[in-house]
Amino acid sequence: MGPLRKPGTPLSVVSANPTSPAGPQIHATLTDVTRIYAGSKGRPPFHALGPVSLNLRAGEFFSVVGPSGCGKSTLLDVMAGLNPASSGSVIFEGAPVHAKVPDGVAVVFQEDATFPWLTVYDNAAFGARRAGLPEPEIRERVEHALAFMGLKAFTQAYPAQLSGGMRQRVCIARAMVVRPRLMLLDEPFGALDQQTRLLMGDEMLKLWRDTGATVMLITHSIDEAVLLSDRIGVMSACPGRFIETIETNWPRERDSNTALDARFGELTARVWGLLRGEAMKALGSQT
């Protein structure tokens, strides 16, 4: 591992600009992926996802929205190697994904995943220590990540002493320390109030720009998807599949003030127009 980058310097392994004269570089690919769970106690198999195909462009911020129960989290789990595809293929950086999270991939979940018995510093250092990095390098990375996430004053605090938003920052800092090239986020701000979600979205955009990583975000929030994303994949009711992918065409240097742009309303209306019927199907299947 080389020396820690200075803030604002993107990682060299993944282009921070997903487009080039030859077109976008493809970082990860799903091809005709399905996930079908075996039935139990006489019940038939449950078709949760797909078929789904997706090309994630290197360095882009891609969000997935869809009705409840459509397989969004299953999609992320399959992409991460946490849940095997029943059919189809998952490729990350040219190699198949099988049964474990590949090197270079970090996952952040909605649930508080901090370790309550560890300090903020040790929580952030956890992944790097498991990877066997030298302690001086871990210290440099952790200090940079905690300062970046606004947690420098809380290094010796324990999760119980932090707000929910701050605990999620610790989880993101832990992912940041291992320098992922692909970040998979499963509703990481779902338990937070709207104002905190907006501020956390700004922090995530800063992190995305600073690292040059590719980001895939699972979210129920249409506003969040429109604010943060380069592209939005809209999924159908279960079994989830992509019914449309929308380009937002926002500038890379953006933040929550994007909500003041007239196009923000147009894009949220377009996404809701696609989702409304699918959400009604999902509700009907649950009644």
NORUR-V98610 format. One record per residue. N is the residue number from 0. PHI is phi as a letter, one per 40 degrees, with the letter a starting at -180 (* if undefined). NEAR is the number of other ideal C-beta (glycine too) atoms within 10 Angstrom. Layout:
N_PHI_NEAR, N_PHI_NEAR
//
This chain:
0_*_11, 1_c_6, 2_c_7, 3_c_16, 4_c_16, 5_c_8, 6_d_10, 7_g_8, 8_c_12, 9_c_17, 10_c_16, 11_c_10, 12_c_12, 13_b_20, 14_c_18, 15_c_18, 16_b_14, 17_c_23, 18_b_13, 19_a_10, 20_d_4, 21_c_6, 22_h_9, 23_c_16, 24_c_17, 25_c_16, 26_c_25, 27_a_24, 28_b_17, 29_b_23, 30_b_15, 31_f_12, 32_c_23, 33_b_18, 34_b_23, 35_b_15, 36_c_14, 37_c_9, 38_c_10, 39_a_8, 40_f_4, 41_g_5, 42_c_9, 43_c_7, 44_d_11, 45_b_13, 46_c_15, 47_c_21, 48_a_28, 49_g_24, 50_c_15, 51_b_25, 52_b_14, 53_a_20, 54_b_16, 55_c_22, 56_c_20, 57_c_23, 58_g_26, 59_c_22, 60_b_27, 61_b_23, 62_b_26, 63_b_29, 64_b_26, 65_a_27, 66_c_24, 67_d_12, 68_g_16, 69_c_25, 70_h_26, 71_c_23, 72_c_20, 73_c_24, 74_d_31, 75_c_21, 76_c_20, 77_c_25, 78_c_29, 79_c_21, 80_g_19, 81_c_16, 82_a_18, 83_c_12, 84_c_26, 85_c_17, 86_a_12, 87_g_17, 88_b_13, 89_b_21, 90_b_15, 91_b_22, 92_f_17, 93_g_9, 94_b_10, 95_c_10, 96_c_23, 97_b_10, 98_g_8, 99_a_10, 100_c_17, 101_c_19, 102_d_12, 103_g_17, 104_b_23, 105_b_22, 106_b_21, 107_b_22, 108_b_17, 109_c_18, 110_c_13, 111_c_14, 112_b_17, 113_c_22, 114_c_13, 115_c_10, 116_c_9, 117_b_15, 118_c_17, 119_d_28, 120_d_20, 121_c_16, 122_c_26, 123_c_29, 124_c_23, 125_d_18, 126_c_18, 127_c_22, 128_c_13, 129_c_9, 130_c_12, 131_g_7, 132_c_17, 133_c_10, 134_d_10, 135_c_8, 136_c_15, 137_d_21, 138_d_15, 139_c_14, 140_c_22, 141_c_25, 142_c_16, 143_c_19, 144_c_26, 145_c_25, 146_c_14, 147_c_19, 148_c_24, 149_g_13, 150_b_22, 151_d_13, 152_c_10, 153_b_19, 154_d_16, 155_b_10, 156_c_15, 157_b_16, 158_d_21, 159_c_8, 160_c_12, 161_b_18, 162_c_10, 163_d_14, 164_c_17, 165_c_18, 166_c_20, 167_c_29, 168_c_27, 169_c_27, 170_c_23, 171_c_24, 172_c_25, 173_c_26, 174_c_25, 175_c_26, 176_c_28, 177_c_18, 178_f_19, 179_c_24, 180_c_22, 181_b_23, 182_b_23, 183_b_25, 184_b_25, 185_b_21, 186_f_19, 187_c_27, 188_b_25, 189_c_16, 190_c_15, 191_c_17, 192_c_10, 193_c_11, 194_c_10, 195_c_16, 196_c_22, 197_c_18, 198_c_16, 199_c_20, 200_c_22, 201_c_16, 202_c_18, 203_c_23, 204_c_21, 205_c_15, 206_c_19, 207_d_22, 208_c_17, 209_c_19, 210_c_23, 211_g_20, 212_c_28, 213_c_29, 214_b_23, 215_b_24, 216_b_28, 217_c_26, 218_a_25, 219_c_14, 220_c_19, 221_c_20, 222_d_18, 223_c_23, 224_c_26, 225_c_26, 226_c_26, 227_c_27, 228_c_25, 229_c_19, 230_b_19, 231_b_25, 232_c_25, 233_c_23, 234_b_25, 235_c_20, 236_c_23, 237_d_22, 238_c_19, 239_c_27, 240_a_20, 241_c_18, 242_c_15, 243_a_13, 244_b_13, 245_b_18, 246_c_10, 247_c_20, 248_g_9, 249_c_19, 250_c_7, 251_c_14, 252_c_7, 253_b_18, 254_a_15, 255_c_18, 256_c_11, 257_d_18, 258_c_13, 259_c_8, 260_c_14, 261_c_6, 262_c_12, 263_d_17, 264_c_12, 265_c_11, 266_c_23, 267_c_17, 268_c_11, 269_c_16, 270_c_20, 271_c_13, 272_d_11, 273_c_19, 274_c_21, 275_d_11, 276_c_13, 277_c_20, 278_c_16, 279_c_12, 280_c_15, 281_c_19, 282_c_13, 283_c_9, 284_c_11, 285_c_9, 286_b_4
//
